[in-house]
Amino acid sequence: MKKFIFILTIVLSCLVQLSVKSEFGDADFDIDTFNISPKSYHDGWCRFINKKCRIRFQKNAMWVEGQGGIYLSQFIKYRYDTDKGAGHNLVVGDKGEYYNYITYKTKNNEVREALFLFKNYKAQQGFSKSLMRWVEQTNKPTPNYRYPNSQGPQDTQGKDKGLNPYDNPPIDDWKIKTTEKGMRGKINCDSQVWKNRPQCN
């Protein structure tokens, strides 16, 4: 009898695993992966060169981590400009700055404008594509899934350092900052108290 129960347990667990992975097995995304799409984050500058900030898109919201943001219903228009330095090479993108102006309406119905800058050409491309995905509410996995943490002035070759928005739960609090070393939300994973706990592993 024990042998029968053991075999039945193995068969049932295999069936559960098969149903979760579905037809493409390891290539399949989880069912809910793109429900809160589009999602991405971008390391750029806010209004001034070298004033670092992390810009996030999640479903119908766009915000600057730790500060605030808007919903798609507040968005009015987007315009783009570039300041090409001497010898600027558009392909390499190593000189010049890219200016992204977002015009929006505040909760008090005032029209305001925000500025997001990028130095790296690929980072600029990633931001503008993600912005268009956000405006159109396109639930596609790229570039949002593929390029996190490879979008700022520096290129980290796609190493998302555990911050891939599709591998983490949705962010409800715009005050949370993930740019500080070791921080996961409001938890400092570098501290002796937290570093070995499940939340940090």
N, C-alpha and C positions, 0 to 999 in steps of 0.2 A: 504493500500500500504506500509506504514512504517513497519507494522508488517511482511509483506512478505519479505521486504528487510532485516529486522533484522534476520529472520529465515534463509534466503539464506546465509547471512554472517556467521552465526554460522555453517551451514552445510559445507560451503566452507573451513572455518578455520579448522574444524575437518578433512576434507579430506586432507588438506595440512599437518596437524600433522601426520596423518596416513601414508602418502607417505614418509615423512621424516624418521619416525621410522622403517618402513618396517615390515617384517614378525615377527621378534622377539621382537618388541617394545623396551622397556627400555634396553634390553640386547644388542641391535644392536649398533655398533660403527658408527660414522658418515662416509659417503662414502669416504671422503678424508683422513681419519685418518692415514692410513699406506702408503700414496703415497710417503712421504719423509722418508721412513724407510730404514734401522733400525735407531732408535734414542735412545740414553741413555746418562746419565752422571754418573761419578764415582769420588768420593772424595778419592784421594790417596795422595801419596807423589811423587814429581818429583826429581829424581836422588839422593836425600839425605833424610834420615829418618827425619821425622817431618817437611820437606819442603812441606807444604800443597799446593795442586793444584787440580783443577777440570778438569777432562778429559771428553771430549764430543765426541760422535759419532753422525753424522747426514748424512744420505744417503751415499755419497761416500767421506765424509770428516771426519777426526779425528783431534782434536785440544785440546790445553790447553787453557782454558779461559784466556783472557787478554794477551796472548802471540803469539801463532801461531800454525800451524799444517801442515798436509799433505792431499793430496787426495789419493784415493786408487791406482791410477796409479803410485804413488811414492813409495808405500809400496814394500819392498823386502822380508823380512822374520821376523818371531817372534820366540824368544826362551825364555824359562822360567827356573828359578832356585829358590831354597828356602834355607833359613838359619834357620834351626830348632834349637831353643833354648833348654836348658836343660829341660827335662820333657815335651817336646812339644807334645800336643795331637791334632792330625790332625782333629778330629771331632769337638772339642771345638774351636781350632784355636786361642788360647789366647797367644801363645808365638811363636817367630820366625817371619821372614819376608818373603814375596813373591816378587820375582824380575821378572819383565816383560821387556824384551829388544826388542825394535822395530828397525829394520834396514830399512832404507829408502834412497831414492835418492833425493837430493835437486834439486831446479830449475836449479842450475848450474851443475847438473850431478855429484855432489860429494856424495859419500856414507857415511852416518852418522848413529849414533845409539843413541837412547833415552832410558831412564830407568824410569819405573813407578813401585812404590813399594806399597804394601798393608800389613797391619798387621792382619787384620781380615780375616779369612778363607772364610767366605761367600762373603765378598767384593771381594776377589781374584777370587772366582768362577764367580761372576757376571761380573767382568771385562773381564776375559778370554772368557766367553761365548759370551759377547757382541762383543768382538774383532773378534771372529770367525764368528758371524752373519754379522759383517761389511765386513770382507774379502769375505764372500760368498754372501753378499747383500741379506740376508734373511729378508723378510718383516713380521716377526712374532711379535705379541704383547708382548710376554714374553721372557726374563725377563725385556725387556726395558720398558714395560708398568707397570709392577707390582712393581718393586723394586727401583725406583728412590729415592734418599736421604736415602737409607738404605744400601749403598754400601761402605761407607768409613770405616776408622778405628773404628768409633763408629757405632752402629746399632740403627737406629731410628724407627725400627719396621714398615717400609714402609710409614711413614708420609712424603709425598713429599713436604710439605710446599709451595704448589703452583708452584713448579718447574717441575712438570711432563712434559717431552718434548712433549707428545702427547696431552696435554691440552693447550699448548702454541704455538704461531706461530713459524715457522722455524727461526733459527738464521742466519743472513747473515754476521754479523760483529764478527769476532773471538776475537776482543778486548773487547767485552762486558764481564763483570764479574758478575756472580750471587752469588758469595760467600760472598760478603760484606753485612753486616746487612742492611736490608731494601731496598736493591737495586733491581730494575727491569730494566734491561738494563742500561741506563744512568740516570734513575730517582731515586732519593732517597725518597722512600715512607715513611720514618720515619720523614721527614721534615714537618713542619706546612703547607707549601705551597702546597705539593702534597698529603698528607696522605688521604684526603677525596675526591680526584678526581677519576673519573672512571678508570683511568689507574692503580690505586693502589688498587682497590676493585674487 
